[in-house]
């Protein structure tokens, strides 16, 4: 990525990388995704064990939608506002 930027930038522009913590952040995000998907698989297996297949499917389908809606709703809540 840096090499591409250097090719398209003017020759008198000097670009240096000071912090290489991006890789550790990517690793943590990938770990969160891996653990989240593993947990979702376990929840779906438990749902299919205790509920009928159709109900388990719709409940499992609703879990990511509810999570996305929660995260989207939290984007509109200001941190200094106690009650939304």
PyMOL Python script that loads the backbone (N, CA, C, O; Angstrom):
from pymol import cmd

cmd.read_pdbstr("""\
ATOM      1  N   UNK A   1       0.817  -1.185   0.000  1.00  0.00           N
ATOM      2  CA  UNK A   1       0.000   0.000   0.000  1.00  0.00           C
ATOM      3  C   UNK A   1       0.868   1.259   0.000  1.00  0.00           C
ATOM      4  O   UNK A   1       0.589   2.223  -0.713  1.00  0.00           O
ATOM      5  N   UNK A   2       1.924   1.231   0.812  1.00  0.00           N
ATOM      6  CA  UNK A   2       2.819   2.384   0.871  1.00  0.00           C
ATOM      7  C   UNK A   2       3.562   2.558  -0.445  1.00  0.00           C
ATOM      8  O   UNK A   2       3.792   3.684  -0.887  1.00  0.00           O
ATOM      9  N   UNK A   3       3.940   1.444  -1.074  1.00  0.00           N
ATOM     10  CA  UNK A   3       4.650   1.531  -2.350  1.00  0.00           C
ATOM     11  C   UNK A   3       3.762   2.152  -3.424  1.00  0.00           C
ATOM     12  O   UNK A   3       4.241   2.935  -4.244  1.00  0.00           O
ATOM     13  N   UNK A   4       2.485   1.814  -3.427  1.00  0.00           N
ATOM     14  CA  UNK A   4       1.552   2.394  -4.399  1.00  0.00           C
ATOM     15  C   UNK A   4       1.413   3.892  -4.158  1.00  0.00           C
ATOM     16  O   UNK A   4       1.392   4.680  -5.103  1.00  0.00           O
ATOM     17  N   UNK A   5       1.319   4.279  -2.899  1.00  0.00           N
ATOM     18  CA  UNK A   5       1.199   5.702  -2.576  1.00  0.00           C
ATOM     19  C   UNK A   5       2.450   6.465  -3.000  1.00  0.00           C
ATOM     20  O   UNK A   5       2.357   7.582  -3.508  1.00  0.00           O
ATOM     21  N   UNK A   6       3.616   5.865  -2.790  1.00  0.00           N
ATOM     22  CA  UNK A   6       4.866   6.526  -3.184  1.00  0.00           C
ATOM     23  C   UNK A   6       4.956   6.702  -4.698  1.00  0.00           C
ATOM     24  O   UNK A   6       5.512   7.693  -5.173  1.00  0.00           O
ATOM     25  N   UNK A   7       4.411   5.746  -5.464  1.00  0.00           N
ATOM     26  CA  UNK A   7       4.448   5.840  -6.921  1.00  0.00           C
ATOM     27  C   UNK A   7       3.587   6.982  -7.443  1.00  0.00           C
ATOM     28  O   UNK A   7       3.955   7.655  -8.406  1.00  0.00           O
ATOM     29  N   UNK A   8       2.430   7.201  -6.800  1.00  0.00           N
ATOM     30  CA  UNK A   8       1.517   8.223  -7.313  1.00  0.00           C
ATOM     31  C   UNK A   8       1.749   9.597  -6.686  1.00  0.00           C
ATOM     32  O   UNK A   8       1.187  10.589  -7.150  1.00  0.00           O
ATOM     33  N   UNK A   9       2.569   9.666  -5.639  1.00  0.00           N
ATOM     34  CA  UNK A   9       2.816  10.954  -4.981  1.00  0.00           C
ATOM     35  C   UNK A   9       3.987  11.683  -5.644  1.00  0.00           C
ATOM     36  O   UNK A   9       4.799  11.062  -6.330  1.00  0.00           O
ATOM     37  N   UNK A  10       4.071  12.979  -5.442  1.00  0.00           N
ATOM     38  CA  UNK A  10       5.198  13.736  -6.016  1.00  0.00           C
ATOM     39  C   UNK A  10       6.533  13.264  -5.445  1.00  0.00           C
ATOM     40  O   UNK A  10       6.582  12.789  -4.311  1.00  0.00           O
ATOM     41  N   UNK A  11       7.601  13.385  -6.205  1.00  0.00           N
ATOM     42  CA  UNK A  11       8.902  12.877  -5.727  1.00  0.00           C
ATOM     43  C   UNK A  11       9.465  13.644  -4.527  1.00  0.00           C
ATOM     44  O   UNK A  11      10.271  13.094  -3.777  1.00  0.00           O
ATOM     45  N   UNK A  12       9.061  14.889  -4.332  1.00  0.00           N
ATOM     46  CA  UNK A  12       9.598  15.642  -3.195  1.00  0.00           C
ATOM     47  C   UNK A  12       8.826  15.377  -1.895  1.00  0.00           C
ATOM     48  O   UNK A  12       9.163  15.947  -0.858  1.00  0.00           O
ATOM     49  N   UNK A  13       7.800  14.523  -1.937  1.00  0.00           N
ATOM     50  CA  UNK A  13       7.033  14.166  -0.740  1.00  0.00           C
ATOM     51  C   UNK A  13       7.694  12.971  -0.062  1.00  0.00           C
ATOM     52  O   UNK A  13       7.894  11.929  -0.686  1.00  0.00           O
ATOM     53  N   UNK A  14       8.027  13.124   1.202  1.00  0.00           N
ATOM     54  CA  UNK A  14       8.680  12.072   1.961  1.00  0.00           C
ATOM     55  C   UNK A  14       7.674  11.461   2.932  1.00  0.00           C
ATOM     56  O   UNK A  14       7.095  12.165   3.759  1.00  0.00           O
ATOM     57  N   UNK A  15       7.470  10.158   2.829  1.00  0.00           N
ATOM     58  CA  UNK A  15       6.500   9.455   3.668  1.00  0.00           C
ATOM     59  C   UNK A  15       7.243   8.454   4.531  1.00  0.00           C
ATOM     60  O   UNK A  15       8.024   7.645   4.030  1.00  0.00           O
ATOM     61  N   UNK A  16       6.994   8.513   5.835  1.00  0.00           N
ATOM     62  CA  UNK A  16       7.612   7.575   6.768  1.00  0.00           C
ATOM     63  C   UNK A  16       6.522   6.949   7.634  1.00  0.00           C
ATOM     64  O   UNK A  16       5.525   7.593   7.961  1.00  0.00           O
ATOM     65  N   UNK A  17       6.728   5.691   7.995  1.00  0.00           N
ATOM     66  CA  UNK A  17       5.812   4.993   8.902  1.00  0.00           C
ATOM     67  C   UNK A  17       6.420   5.059  10.300  1.00  0.00           C
ATOM     68  O   UNK A  17       7.557   4.641  10.518  1.00  0.00           O
ATOM     69  N   UNK A  18       5.654   5.583  11.230  1.00  0.00           N
ATOM     70  CA  UNK A  18       6.144   5.713  12.598  1.00  0.00           C
ATOM     71  C   UNK A  18       5.597   4.644  13.532  1.00  0.00           C
ATOM     72  O   UNK A  18       6.254   4.275  14.504  1.00  0.00           O
ATOM     73  N   UNK A  19       4.412   4.151  13.249  1.00  0.00           N
ATOM     74  CA  UNK A  19       3.785   3.194  14.155  1.00  0.00           C
ATOM     75  C   UNK A  19       3.250   2.027  13.347  1.00  0.00           C
ATOM     76  O   UNK A  19       2.443   2.215  12.436  1.00  0.00           O
ATOM     77  N   UNK A  20       3.688   0.847  13.668  1.00  0.00           N
ATOM     78  CA  UNK A  20       3.262  -0.343  12.942  1.00  0.00           C
ATOM     79  C   UNK A  20       2.256  -1.156  13.752  1.00  0.00           C
ATOM     80  O   UNK A  20       2.246  -2.385  13.672  1.00  0.00           O
ATOM     81  N   UNK A  21       1.421  -0.491  14.521  1.00  0.00           N
ATOM     82  CA  UNK A  21       0.442  -1.200  15.343  1.00  0.00           C
ATOM     83  C   UNK A  21      -0.776  -1.626  14.547  1.00  0.00           C
ATOM     84  O   UNK A  21      -1.687  -2.244  15.098  1.00  0.00           O
ATOM     85  N   UNK A  22      -0.810  -1.310  13.272  1.00  0.00           N
ATOM     86  CA  UNK A  22      -1.962  -1.670  12.444  1.00  0.00           C
ATOM     87  C   UNK A  22      -2.125  -3.180  12.383  1.00  0.00           C
ATOM     88  O   UNK A  22      -3.248  -3.682  12.425  1.00  0.00           O
ATOM     89  N   UNK A  23      -1.025  -3.906  12.287  1.00  0.00           N
ATOM     90  CA  UNK A  23      -1.117  -5.362  12.185  1.00  0.00           C
ATOM     91  C   UNK A  23      -1.700  -5.970  13.452  1.00  0.00           C
ATOM     92  O   UNK A  23      -2.490  -6.910  13.371  1.00  0.00           O
ATOM     93  N   UNK A  24      -1.331  -5.458  14.618  1.00  0.00           N
ATOM     94  CA  UNK A  24      -1.894  -6.001  15.857  1.00  0.00           C
ATOM     95  C   UNK A  24      -3.387  -5.701  15.954  1.00  0.00           C
ATOM     96  O   UNK A  24      -4.144  -6.516  16.480  1.00  0.00           O
ATOM     97  N   UNK A  25      -3.819  -4.549  15.456  1.00  0.00           N
ATOM     98  CA  UNK A  25      -5.247  -4.229  15.449  1.00  0.00           C
ATOM     99  C   UNK A  25      -5.978  -5.173  14.501  1.00  0.00           C
ATOM    100  O   UNK A  25      -7.048  -5.683  14.833  1.00  0.00           O
ATOM    101  N   UNK A  26      -5.408  -5.406  13.326  1.00  0.00           N
ATOM    102  CA  UNK A  26      -6.020  -6.352  12.383  1.00  0.00           C
ATOM    103  C   UNK A  26      -6.110  -7.744  12.984  1.00  0.00           C
ATOM    104  O   UNK A  26      -7.124  -8.424  12.823  1.00  0.00           O
ATOM    105  N   UNK A  27      -5.069  -8.175  13.671  1.00  0.00           N
ATOM    106  CA  UNK A  27      -5.078  -9.491  14.307  1.00  0.00           C
ATOM    107  C   UNK A  27      -6.179  -9.589  15.353  1.00  0.00           C
ATOM    108  O   UNK A  27      -6.855 -10.613  15.453  1.00  0.00           O
ATOM    109  N   UNK A  28      -6.358  -8.534  16.128  1.00  0.00           N
ATOM    110  CA  UNK A  28      -7.413  -8.545  17.153  1.00  0.00           C
ATOM    111  C   UNK A  28      -8.798  -8.567  16.535  1.00  0.00           C
ATOM    112  O   UNK A  28      -9.687  -9.267  17.018  1.00  0.00           O
ATOM    113  N   UNK A  29      -8.984  -7.804  15.470  1.00  0.00           N
ATOM    114  CA  UNK A  29     -10.276  -7.798  14.788  1.00  0.00           C
ATOM    115  C   UNK A  29     -10.568  -9.172  14.197  1.00  0.00           C
ATOM    116  O   UNK A  29     -11.692  -9.665  14.295  1.00  0.00           O
ATOM    117  N   UNK A  30      -9.563  -9.793  13.584  1.00  0.00           N
ATOM    118  CA  UNK A  30      -9.753 -11.134  13.034  1.00  0.00           C
ATOM    119  C   UNK A  30     -10.072 -12.143  14.124  1.00  0.00           C
ATOM    120  O   UNK A  30     -10.885 -13.043  13.914  1.00  0.00           O
ATOM    121  N   UNK A  31      -9.441 -12.006  15.291  1.00  0.00           N
ATOM    122  CA  UNK A  31      -9.738 -12.894  16.413  1.00  0.00           C
ATOM    123  C   UNK A  31     -11.179 -12.703  16.892  1.00  0.00           C
ATOM    124  O   UNK A  31     -11.874 -13.676  17.184  1.00  0.00           O
ATOM    125  N   UNK A  32     -11.620 -11.452  16.970  1.00  0.00           N
ATOM    126  CA  UNK A  32     -13.007 -11.181  17.368  1.00  0.00           C
ATOM    127  C   UNK A  32     -13.988 -11.794  16.377  1.00  0.00           C
ATOM    128  O   UNK A  32     -14.991 -12.381  16.784  1.00  0.00           O
ATOM    129  N   UNK A  33     -13.713 -11.666  15.096  1.00  0.00           N
ATOM    130  CA  UNK A  33     -14.600 -12.241  14.079  1.00  0.00           C
ATOM    131  C   UNK A  33     -14.607 -13.756  14.181  1.00  0.00           C
ATOM    132  O   UNK A  33     -15.668 -14.378  14.125  1.00  0.00           O
ATOM    133  N   UNK A  34     -13.433 -14.355  14.332  1.00  0.00           N
ATOM    134  CA  UNK A  34     -13.340 -15.809  14.451  1.00  0.00           C
ATOM    135  C   UNK A  34     -14.110 -16.317  15.673  1.00  0.00           C
ATOM    136  O   UNK A  34     -14.863 -17.286  15.578  1.00  0.00           O
ATOM    137  N   UNK A  35     -13.919 -15.661  16.814  1.00  0.00           N
ATOM    138  CA  UNK A  35     -14.623 -16.077  18.029  1.00  0.00           C
ATOM    139  C   UNK A  35     -16.127 -15.839  17.917  1.00  0.00           C
ATOM    140  O   UNK A  35     -16.927 -16.646  18.391  1.00  0.00           O
ATOM    141  N   UNK A  36     -16.506 -14.727  17.288  1.00  0.00           N
ATOM    142  CA  UNK A  36     -17.930 -14.446  17.110  1.00  0.00           C
ATOM    143  C   UNK A  36     -18.613 -15.474  16.227  1.00  0.00           C
ATOM    144  O   UNK A  36     -19.716 -15.925  16.533  1.00  0.00           O
ATOM    145  N   UNK A  37     -17.965 -15.843  15.140  1.00  0.00           N
ATOM    146  CA  UNK A  37     -18.553 -16.858  14.259  1.00  0.00           C
ATOM    147  C   UNK A  37     -18.605 -18.225  14.934  1.00  0.00           C
ATOM    148  O   UNK A  37     -19.573 -18.968  14.771  1.00  0.00           O
ATOM    149  N   UNK A  38     -17.563 -18.551  15.692  1.00  0.00           N
ATOM    150  CA  UNK A  38     -17.581 -19.813  16.441  1.00  0.00           C
ATOM    151  C   UNK A  38     -18.693 -19.839  17.473  1.00  0.00           C
ATOM    152  O   UNK A  38     -19.361 -20.859  17.639  1.00  0.00           O
ATOM    153  N   UNK A  39     -18.897 -18.736  18.165  1.00  0.00           N
ATOM    154  CA  UNK A  39     -19.988 -18.651  19.137  1.00  0.00           C
ATOM    155  C   UNK A  39     -21.345 -18.733  18.472  1.00  0.00           C
ATOM    156  O   UNK A  39     -22.262 -19.358  19.004  1.00  0.00           O
ATOM    157  N   UNK A  40     -21.483 -18.099  17.296  1.00  0.00           N
ATOM    158  CA  UNK A  40     -22.755 -18.167  16.571  1.00  0.00           C
ATOM    159  C   UNK A  40     -23.058 -19.596  16.133  1.00  0.00           C
ATOM    160  O   UNK A  40     -24.209 -20.029  16.188  1.00  0.00           O
ATOM    161  N   UNK A  41     -22.041 -20.327  15.701  1.00  0.00           N
ATOM    162  CA  UNK A  41     -22.236 -21.728  15.314  1.00  0.00           C
ATOM    163  C   UNK A  41     -22.689 -22.548  16.512  1.00  0.00           C
ATOM    164  O   UNK A  41     -23.592 -23.375  16.391  1.00  0.00           O
ATOM    165  N   UNK A  42     -22.073 -22.329  17.664  1.00  0.00           N
ATOM    166  CA  UNK A  42     -22.491 -23.072  18.864  1.00  0.00           C
ATOM    167  C   UNK A  42     -23.927 -22.734  19.263  1.00  0.00           C
ATOM    168  O   UNK A  42     -24.692 -23.619  19.650  1.00  0.00           O
ATOM    169  N   UNK A  43     -24.290 -21.461  19.169  1.00  0.00           N
ATOM    170  CA  UNK A  43     -25.658 -21.062  19.508  1.00  0.00           C
ATOM    171  C   UNK A  43     -26.650 -21.707  18.550  1.00  0.00           C
ATOM    172  O   UNK A  43     -27.706 -22.175  18.977  1.00  0.00           O
ATOM    173  N   UNK A  44     -26.327 -21.737  17.267  1.00  0.00           N
ATOM    174  CA  UNK A  44     -27.223 -22.351  16.279  1.00  0.00           C
ATOM    175  C   UNK A  44     -27.371 -23.844  16.542  1.00  0.00           C
ATOM    176  O   UNK A  44     -28.468 -24.387  16.412  1.00  0.00           O
ATOM    177  N   UNK A  45     -26.291 -24.508  16.907  1.00  0.00           N
ATOM    178  CA  UNK A  45     -26.377 -25.941  17.228  1.00  0.00           C
ATOM    179  C   UNK A  45     -27.286 -26.161  18.428  1.00  0.00           C
ATOM    180  O   UNK A  45     -28.124 -27.062  18.411  1.00  0.00           O
ATOM    181  N   UNK A  46     -27.132 -25.349  19.467  1.00  0.00           N
ATOM    182  CA  UNK A  46     -27.985 -25.478  20.653  1.00  0.00           C
ATOM    183  C   UNK A  46     -29.441 -25.185  20.306  1.00  0.00           C
ATOM    184  O   UNK A  46     -30.344 -25.864  20.797  1.00  0.00           O
ATOM    185  N   UNK A  47     -29.674 -24.180  19.465  1.00  0.00           N
ATOM    186  CA  UNK A  47     -31.042 -23.871  19.054  1.00  0.00           C
ATOM    187  C   UNK A  47     -31.676 -25.044  18.326  1.00  0.00           C
ATOM    188  O   UNK A  47     -32.832 -25.378  18.585  1.00  0.00           O
ATOM    189  N   UNK A  48     -30.940 -25.671  17.424  1.00  0.00           N
ATOM    190  CA  UNK A  48     -31.484 -26.803  16.686  1.00  0.00           C
ATOM    191  C   UNK A  48     -31.711 -28.023  17.574  1.00  0.00           C
ATOM    192  O   UNK A  48     -32.545 -28.872  17.263  1.00  0.00           O
ATOM    193  N   UNK A  49     -30.968 -28.112  18.682  1.00  0.00           N
ATOM    194  CA  UNK A  49     -31.190 -29.229  19.604  1.00  0.00           C
ATOM    195  C   UNK A  49     -32.481 -29.065  20.399  1.00  0.00           C
ATOM    196  O   UNK A  49     -33.167 -30.048  20.679  1.00  0.00           O
ATOM    197  N   UNK A  50     -32.816 -27.824  20.767  1.00  0.00           N
ATOM    198  CA  UNK A  50     -33.945 -27.615  21.669  1.00  0.00           C
ATOM    199  C   UNK A  50     -35.194 -27.061  20.998  1.00  0.00           C
ATOM    200  O   UNK A  50     -36.267 -27.093  21.601  1.00  0.00           O
ATOM    201  N   UNK A  51     -35.094 -26.558  19.780  1.00  0.00           N
ATOM    202  CA  UNK A  51     -36.253 -26.012  19.082  1.00  0.00           C
ATOM    203  C   UNK A  51     -36.459 -26.772  17.778  1.00  0.00           C
ATOM    204  O   UNK A  51     -35.585 -27.514  17.331  1.00  0.00           O
ATOM    205  N   UNK A  52     -37.611 -26.579  17.186  1.00  0.00           N
ATOM    206  CA  UNK A  52     -37.818 -27.167  15.864  1.00  0.00           C
ATOM    207  C   UNK A  52     -36.907 -26.462  14.858  1.00  0.00           C
ATOM    208  O   UNK A  52     -36.460 -25.341  15.103  1.00  0.00           O
ATOM    209  N   UNK A  53     -36.640 -27.100  13.757  1.00  0.00           N
ATOM    210  CA  UNK A  53     -35.703 -26.571  12.781  1.00  0.00           C
ATOM    211  C   UNK A  53     -36.093 -25.218  12.235  1.00  0.00           C
ATOM    212  O   UNK A  53     -35.246 -24.344  12.053  1.00  0.00           O
ATOM    213  N   UNK A  54     -37.385 -25.042  11.970  1.00  0.00           N
ATOM    214  CA  UNK A  54     -37.856 -23.776  11.402  1.00  0.00           C
ATOM    215  C   UNK A  54     -37.706 -22.614  12.386  1.00  0.00           C
ATOM    216  O   UNK A  54     -37.241 -21.534  12.020  1.00  0.00           O
ATOM    217  N   UNK A  55     -38.097 -22.845  13.615  1.00  0.00           N
ATOM    218  CA  UNK A  55     -37.982 -21.805  14.638  1.00  0.00           C
ATOM    219  C   UNK A  55     -36.513 -21.513  14.920  1.00  0.00           C
ATOM    220  O   UNK A  55     -36.136 -20.353  15.081  1.00  0.00           O
ATOM    221  N   UNK A  56     -35.685 -22.543  14.982  1.00  0.00           N
ATOM    222  CA  UNK A  56     -34.258 -22.349  15.229  1.00  0.00           C
ATOM    223  C   UNK A  56     -33.618 -21.535  14.112  1.00  0.00           C
ATOM    224  O   UNK A  56     -32.757 -20.694  14.371  1.00  0.00           O
ATOM    225  N   UNK A  57     -34.029 -21.779  12.886  1.00  0.00           N
ATOM    226  CA  UNK A  57     -33.487 -21.018  11.762  1.00  0.00           C
ATOM    227  C   UNK A  57     -33.820 -19.542  11.896  1.00  0.00           C
ATOM    228  O   UNK A  57     -32.944 -18.693  11.730  1.00  0.00           O
ATOM    229  N   UNK A  58     -35.083 -19.221  12.198  1.00  0.00           N
ATOM    230  CA  UNK A  58     -35.474 -17.813  12.277  1.00  0.00           C
ATOM    231  C   UNK A  58     -34.858 -17.114  13.474  1.00  0.00           C
ATOM    232  O   UNK A  58     -34.528 -15.931  13.394  1.00  0.00           O
ATOM    233  N   UNK A  59     -34.697 -17.818  14.574  1.00  0.00           N
ATOM    234  CA  UNK A  59     -34.030 -17.216  15.727  1.00  0.00           C
ATOM    235  C   UNK A  59     -32.561 -16.959  15.397  1.00  0.00           C
ATOM    236  O   UNK A  59     -32.031 -15.892  15.707  1.00  0.00           O
ATOM    237  N   UNK A  60     -31.906 -17.935  14.767  1.00  0.00           N
ATOM    238  CA  UNK A  60     -30.506 -17.761  14.381  1.00  0.00           C
ATOM    239  C   UNK A  60     -30.357 -16.656  13.339  1.00  0.00           C
ATOM    240  O   UNK A  60     -29.351 -15.947  13.334  1.00  0.00           O
ATOM    241  N   UNK A  61     -31.331 -16.502  12.469  1.00  0.00           N
ATOM    242  CA  UNK A  61     -31.317 -15.449  11.464  1.00  0.00           C
ATOM    243  C   UNK A  61     -31.475 -14.077  12.115  1.00  0.00           C
ATOM    244  O   UNK A  61     -30.906 -13.093  11.642  1.00  0.00           O
ATOM    245  N   UNK A  62     -32.234 -14.013  13.178  1.00  0.00           N
ATOM    246  CA  UNK A  62     -32.491 -12.744  13.850  1.00  0.00           C
ATOM    247  C   UNK A  62     -31.361 -12.251  14.733  1.00  0.00           C
ATOM    248  O   UNK A  62     -31.292 -11.058  15.026  1.00  0.00           O
ATOM    249  N   UNK A  63     -30.481 -13.130  15.162  1.00  0.00           N
ATOM    250  CA  UNK A  63     -29.393 -12.735  16.057  1.00  0.00           C
ATOM    251  C   UNK A  63     -28.472 -11.696  15.407  1.00  0.00           C
ATOM    252  O   UNK A  63     -28.237 -10.655  16.021  1.00  0.00           O
ATOM    253  N   UNK A  64     -27.939 -11.920  14.203  1.00  0.00           N
ATOM    254  CA  UNK A  64     -27.082 -10.886  13.611  1.00  0.00           C
ATOM    255  C   UNK A  64     -27.832  -9.604  13.269  1.00  0.00           C
ATOM    256  O   UNK A  64     -27.261  -8.514  13.319  1.00  0.00           O
ATOM    257  N   UNK A  65     -29.102  -9.733  12.923  1.00  0.00           N
ATOM    258  CA  UNK A  65     -29.900  -8.541  12.615  1.00  0.00           C
ATOM    259  C   UNK A  65     -30.108  -7.706  13.878  1.00  0.00           C
ATOM    260  O   UNK A  65     -30.009  -6.480  13.836  1.00  0.00           O
ATOM    261  N   UNK A  66     -30.394  -8.364  14.990  1.00  0.00           N
ATOM    262  CA  UNK A  66     -30.557  -7.645  16.253  1.00  0.00           C
ATOM    263  C   UNK A  66     -29.253  -6.985  16.684  1.00  0.00           C
ATOM    264  O   UNK A  66     -29.258  -5.860  17.184  1.00  0.00           O
ATOM    265  N   UNK A  67     -28.145  -7.679  16.494  1.00  0.00           N
ATOM    266  CA  UNK A  67     -26.848  -7.109  16.843  1.00  0.00           C
ATOM    267  C   UNK A  67     -26.533  -5.902  15.959  1.00  0.00           C
ATOM    268  O   UNK A  67     -26.059  -4.881  16.458  1.00  0.00           O
ATOM    269  N   UNK A  68     -26.787  -6.005  14.663  1.00  0.00           N
ATOM    270  CA  UNK A  68     -26.535  -4.885  13.749  1.00  0.00           C
ATOM    271  C   UNK A  68     -27.430  -3.695  14.098  1.00  0.00           C
ATOM    272  O   UNK A  68     -26.981  -2.549  14.070  1.00  0.00           O
ATOM    273  N   UNK A  69     -28.694  -3.966  14.425  1.00  0.00           N
ATOM    274  CA  UNK A  69     -29.594  -2.889  14.814  1.00  0.00           C
ATOM    275  C   UNK A  69     -29.162  -2.210  16.097  1.00  0.00           C
ATOM    276  O   UNK A  69     -29.288  -0.993  16.235  1.00  0.00           O
ATOM    277  N   UNK A  70     -28.653  -2.989  17.035  1.00  0.00           N
ATOM    278  CA  UNK A  70     -28.159  -2.422  18.288  1.00  0.00           C
ATOM    279  C   UNK A  70     -26.958  -1.520  18.040  1.00  0.00           C
ATOM    280  O   UNK A  70     -26.889  -0.411  18.568  1.00  0.00           O
ATOM    281  N   UNK A  71     -26.018  -1.995  17.241  1.00  0.00           N
ATOM    282  CA  UNK A  71     -24.843  -1.182  16.944  1.00  0.00           C
ATOM    283  C   UNK A  71     -25.215   0.070  16.162  1.00  0.00           C
ATOM    284  O   UNK A  71     -24.644   1.137  16.386  1.00  0.00           O
ATOM    285  N   UNK A  72     -26.164  -0.054  15.252  1.00  0.00           N
ATOM    286  CA  UNK A  72     -26.616   1.099  14.475  1.00  0.00           C
ATOM    287  C   UNK A  72     -27.324   2.110  15.384  1.00  0.00           C
ATOM    288  O   UNK A  72     -27.117   3.317  15.258  1.00  0.00           O
ATOM    289  N   UNK A  73     -28.151   1.613  16.291  1.00  0.00           N
ATOM    290  CA  UNK A  73     -28.851   2.494  17.218  1.00  0.00           C
ATOM    291  C   UNK A  73     -27.908   3.198  18.169  1.00  0.00           C
ATOM    292  O   UNK A  73     -28.129   4.356  18.520  1.00  0.00           O
ATOM    293  N   UNK A  74     -26.853   2.507  18.591  1.00  0.00           N
ATOM    294  CA  UNK A  74     -25.879   3.118  19.488  1.00  0.00           C
ATOM    295  C   UNK A  74     -25.108   4.245  18.821  1.00  0.00           C
ATOM    296  O   UNK A  74     -24.578   5.123  19.501  1.00  0.00           O
ATOM    297  N   UNK A  75     -25.043   4.227  17.503  1.00  0.00           N
ATOM    298  CA  UNK A  75     -24.340   5.293  16.793  1.00  0.00           C
ATOM    299  C   UNK A  75     -25.067   6.624  16.938  1.00  0.00           C
ATOM    300  O   UNK A  75     -24.455   7.683  16.797  1.00  0.00           O
ATOM    301  N   UNK A  76     -26.360   6.581  17.217  1.00  0.00           N
ATOM    302  CA  UNK A  76     -27.143   7.810  17.334  1.00  0.00           C
ATOM    303  C   UNK A  76     -27.246   8.330  18.760  1.00  0.00           C
ATOM    304  O   UNK A  76     -27.733   9.439  18.979  1.00  0.00           O
ATOM    305  N   UNK A  77     -26.799   7.554  19.722  1.00  0.00           N
ATOM    306  CA  UNK A  77     -26.892   7.966  21.119  1.00  0.00           C
ATOM    307  C   UNK A  77     -25.636   8.749  21.487  1.00  0.00           C
ATOM    308  O   UNK A  77     -24.516   8.281  21.285  1.00  0.00           O
ATOM    309  N   UNK A  78     -25.836   9.928  22.021  1.00  0.00           N
ATOM    310  CA  UNK A  78     -24.694  10.738  22.450  1.00  0.00           C
ATOM    311  C   UNK A  78     -24.187  10.229  23.787  1.00  0.00           C
ATOM    312  O   UNK A  78     -24.987   9.820  24.629  1.00  0.00           O
ATOM    313  N   UNK A  79     -22.861  10.245  24.008  1.00  0.00           N
ATOM    314  CA  UNK A  79     -22.315   9.723  25.273  1.00  0.00           C
ATOM    315  C   UNK A  79     -22.731  10.525  26.492  1.00  0.00           C
ATOM    316  O   UNK A  79     -22.784   9.969  27.589  1.00  0.00           O
ATOM    317  N   UNK A  80     -23.032  11.832  26.341  1.00  0.00           N
ATOM    318  CA  UNK A  80     -23.376  12.642  27.505  1.00  0.00           C
ATOM    319  C   UNK A  80     -24.875  12.630  27.803  1.00  0.00           C
ATOM    320  O   UNK A  80     -25.326  13.271  28.753  1.00  0.00           O
ATOM    321  N   UNK A  81     -25.636  11.913  27.006  1.00  0.00           N
ATOM    322  CA  UNK A  81     -27.068  11.842  27.201  1.00  0.00           C
ATOM    323  C   UNK A  81     -27.413  10.544  27.917  1.00  0.00           C
ATOM    324  O   UNK A  81     -27.225   9.465  27.357  1.00  0.00           O
ATOM    325  N   UNK A  82     -27.919  10.632  29.155  1.00  0.00           N
ATOM    326  CA  UNK A  82     -28.178   9.438  29.954  1.00  0.00           C
ATOM    327  C   UNK A  82     -29.264   8.549  29.366  1.00  0.00           C
ATOM    328  O   UNK A  82     -29.127   7.326  29.373  1.00  0.00           O
ATOM    329  N   UNK A  83     -30.320   9.130  28.866  1.00  0.00           N
ATOM    330  CA  UNK A  83     -31.516   8.356  28.517  1.00  0.00           C
ATOM    331  C   UNK A  83     -31.804   8.365  27.021  1.00  0.00           C
ATOM    332  O   UNK A  83     -32.956   8.250  26.605  1.00  0.00           O
ATOM    333  N   UNK A  84     -30.773   8.499  26.228  1.00  0.00           N
ATOM    334  CA  UNK A  84     -30.957   8.396  24.786  1.00  0.00           C
ATOM    335  C   UNK A  84     -31.213   9.720  24.184  1.00  0.00           C
ATOM    336  O   UNK A  84     -31.393   9.821  22.971  1.00  0.00           O
TER     337      UNK A  84
END
""", "prot")
cmd.dss("prot")
cmd.show_as("cartoon", "prot")
cmd.util.cbc("prot")
cmd.orient("prot")
